[in-house]
Amino acid sequence: MNDHRTEPAAPDEPPCAHGSDHGPARGAGSPAPGGTDEPGEVRRFRERLGLPGLIDVHTHFMPERVLHKVWNYFDSNGPLIGDLEWPITYRREEAERTAVLREFCVRAFTAMLYPHKPGMATWLNDWAVGFARRTPDCLHTATLFPEPGVEAYVGAAVEAGARVFKAHVQVGAYDPADELLDQAWGLLAEAGIPVVIHCGSGPVPGKHAGPGPTARVLARHPRLRLIIAHMGMPEYEEFLDLAERYEEVRLDTTMAFTDFTERFMPFPARALPRIAALGDRVLLGSDFPNIPYPYVHQLHALERLDLGEEWLRAVCHDNAARLFHL
């Protein structure tokens, strides 16, 4: 099996330094939600930290008709988001969404896509190949589902250059410890390819959500590079336990610490020293474009934790740059 981990996944320079390389940035220069100069706010955040750019490991790109169905789900307050009001801040066409990230100098991002039924993962992965080819600053993303043959198409995705996988336990309504996935997890552990996994019980509990099923996966595959999405909310401390037990487990910040999330799933202040100690294994994630607030708010939410500039630099850039060899 070829090891694609050393292939460049982003331009040599931060995309904000040469946006013209990616074609016209439709929508670039427009005011952010609320009328503020959001690109300027993000730039000032980066400049305070001396960062060349940001690396966001949790952004969503998928076939447009699938993404529109996701947006409709949020609009209708589907069961997995409970009764939360969840407006989509960046409801734009694909080219405009990539332009926004480049305006923010996000030098590498992902295409978190996920199936909700058997037979869907393969064609999502096929779409992701094309998206990665036309979007050089996207880390080629793939996905999986517990079904016969999963190990074959996961292997094919790895051979095609996938750099990161997405697993969504809640939407897929499956047990990540399902035996059907065992060979696929083993393959990804051997290849050293990270998997961003939504396995916490937020926003609402799911049958297979929570730390227990994920702990069973890690007991079988202790070298699997799982990135726990959303810091594992609301089971923050239980997933911190797993990160402290398994050195390849990481957490992404997606929606954690924001005003929106703190209202209903606050992060326990007593656990802040633990994420400070795990500063080399916490990664910036945002959930862009499916967030109910401006992108910069996630950055400010991390900054106000007051864990220091070194921690912020690592979370917003350096940890992911090291993990993905950028």
PyMOL commands that set and color helices and strands:
alter all, ss='L'
color gray80, all
select helices_A, chain A and resi 15-17+19-22+33-35+38-49+64-75+79-81+94-103+121-134+150-159+169-172+179-191+211-220+229-232+236-245+259-262+269-277+295-303+309-323
alter helices_A, ss='H'
color red, helices_A
select strands_A, chain A and resi 54-55+106-110+138-139+141-143+164-168+195-198+226-228+250-252+282-283
alter strands_A, ss='S'
color yellow, strands_A
deselect
rebuild
show_as cartoon
